[in-house]
Amino acid sequence: MRLFKYLLKLLLIGFFGITILWVLLYRFVNPPITLLMIDRGFERKAAGKDWKIDKTWVPFDQMSINVKKAAVASEDQLFFEHHGFDFKAIERAIDKNQHSSKLIGGSTISQQTAKNVFLWPGRSYIRKAFEAYFTMLIEALWSKERIMEVYLNVIEMGDGIYGIEAASETYFNHSAADLTKQQAALIVGVWPNPLKWSPANPTRYIRHRSYLIMKNMRRLGPLDF
């Protein structure tokens, strides 16, 4: 029993030490790849396609303010006010999901960043627990600016396309620094399913989503970056 407790203690110390150092490292070093990128790469190979991970890291201050505002307007309007979790949004999502077959999420930008950078694809209570843990770590150890920078550089934007720079170049043939309000809203508008929709060829539904995002962008006013 003593041996078990000792080994458990070592395991916990190792886990907390490694994960805290990992998050601290990514405060200064850009994540080179994510498990989702690797998973999608193998899915492409299985489908007979070439391996593709199209991504170009762009610093926070070289991103258009329009895409930052579009992300907040669409995904997390309380981004600057919460400490990683929007409990009211989570409650609304749980309540709606109980009465609908179409699931919606209540995750903040911080939660999505934790999931995208540190965890594997999929849904489970175990992964949700890890997501909450890493969310608390990045909120404690990173700035809001860093959270947004990492988020916009690793998020899936299409088949083999990751990050706002690759998306901007692919869909609009220019840098993320030059994204207009409408272009930023179209890119953000496809995030619920970037493998199904394209900002360059938006459906009527995506055009409506982008209209609502731009409407929310006007309500937000200046961002606190």
N, C-alpha and C positions, 0 to 999 in steps of 0.2 A: 504493500500500500504506500509506504514511504517512497519507494522507487517511482511509483506511478505519479505521485504528487510532485516529486522532483522533476521528472521528465515533462509533466504538464506545465510546471512553472517555467522550465527552460523553453518549451515550445511557445508559450505566451510571450515571454520576454523577447524571443527571437522574432515572433510575428510583429509585435508592436515596434521593435527596433527597426526591422527591415522596411516595414510600410511607412513609418515616419520618415526615414532617410530617403525612401523612394519619392515621397511627395515633396520633401525638401529639395531633392535633386531637380525635380521638374519645375520647381520655382524659378530655376536659373537655366536649366537645359531643356531644349525643346524635345518633346517625345518623338522619337524617330519613327515609330510605327505603333499600331494598336492591334489588338486581337481581332477586331472586326475587319480590319484591312486584310489580315492574313486569311481569315475565314472566307471573305468574299473572293480573295484570290484563288483559293482552292475550289470554290463554287464555279468560278469562271473556267478553270482547268477541267473540271468535271463535265462542264457543258461544251467542251471542245473549243473554248476560246483561249486567247493568249493571256498570260499573267499580266495584270494591269493594276498598278497603284500610282495614279496620277495625283501628285501633291507637291505644292511649293509653299514653304513656310513664309508668311508675310508678317513682319512686326506689327504690333498693335497700332502704332502711330502712322503706318502706311496703309491702313484700311480706311475706306470711306466711312465717314460718320453715319452715312445712310444705312449701311449694313449693320452697324452696331445698334442703331436705333430700331431697325426692322426686327432684329433678333429679340430685343427687349420687348418691343410692342407685340410680337407674336407669341413668344415663348414664356416670358417671365416679367411682367410689368412691375413687380415688386422686387426686382433683382437687387436694387441698391438698399432696400429696407430690411430684407430678411437675412438670416444667418445660415442660409443653405436650404431651408425648407419653408414652403408656403402651405401651412396646414389647412387653411380654408380651401385652397385649390385641390388639395389631396382629398378632403372631405367631399367636395363637389364631384370629383372624378369617381370616388367610390360609390356615391349615391347614384350617379348617372349610369355607371357600369352595371349596377344591380338591376336596372330596368331597361337595359339596351344590350343588343348583341354586338354592337359596334363599340369597342373599347376605346376610351380616351385616357390620356395620362394627366397626372398632376405634378409632374416633375419640374423642378426649377432648372435654370441654366447650370447652376452648380451641381445638381444631381446628375444632369445629363453629361456634364464634363467628367465627373467622377466615373460614371458608367463607361463612357467612350474611351477614356484613357487607361483606366486601371483594371477593367473587368472584361469578362467574356460575353459574347452575344447570348441572348436567351432571356427567359423569364422564370424566376423561381424565388421563393422566400429567402433562400440562402443568399442569392445574388443581391436581393433587395437590402438585406442586412449589411452586406459588404458595401453596397452603394451608399447607405446611410453613413457608415463608418468613414469611407473615403471623402464623402461630402463634408463631414465635420472637419476632417484634416485639411482639405484644401481651403475651406473658409477660414480656418485658423492660421494657416501658413502662407497662403497666397493673397494677393490683393484682388479686388474685384476686376481690375484691369487685366491682371494675369489670367484670371479665370475666363474672361471673355476672349482674350487673345488665343488661349489654348483651345477653347470651345470652337471658335470660328476657323481654326486651322486643322482640326481633326474630324469634324463632322462630315458624315457621308453626304455627297452632293449629286451622286449619279453612279452609273455603273463603272466602278474603278476610279471614281473622281472623289477626292477628299480635300476639304478646306476651301475657303472663300476665294483664294487666288486661282486655284485650278478651275473652279466653277466659273469665275468671271472670265477667264481666258477662253474656256471651252464654249460657253453659251453666248458671250457678248464680245469676244475678241479684244478685250482690253483688261488692264490691271484692276484689282479690287479697289485701288485708290480712286478710280474714276467711276465707280458704280453710281448710277442715278438712283433717286428714290424708288422709281418704278422698277428698275432692274433689281435692286436690293429686295424689294417686296416680293418680286416674282421668285427669286432664289429661295428666300425664306419660306415662301408659300408652298413649295414642294417638299419641305422637310418631313412631313408626316410619312411620305413614301417616295423618296427620290429615285427609286428604281422604276417606279410606275409613271411619274410625271416629269416633265422637262420645263425649265424656265424659258427655253428658247422656242418652245411650241406649246404654250399653255392652253389647257382646256378651259371651258367656260367656268368650271368650278375653281380652278387655280386663279383665273382672272378675278373672280369674286373674292377669293381669299386675299389676294394681293391688294385689292381695293380696301378691304377691311383693315389690313395691316397698315396701309398708308394712312388711313383714317386714325388709327391708334397712334401712329408716329406723330401726327400733328398734335394730338392731345398730350403726348409725353412732355413736350418742350425740350429744353437743353438737358443733356445727360450729365451725370456727376463724375465723369472721367477726368 
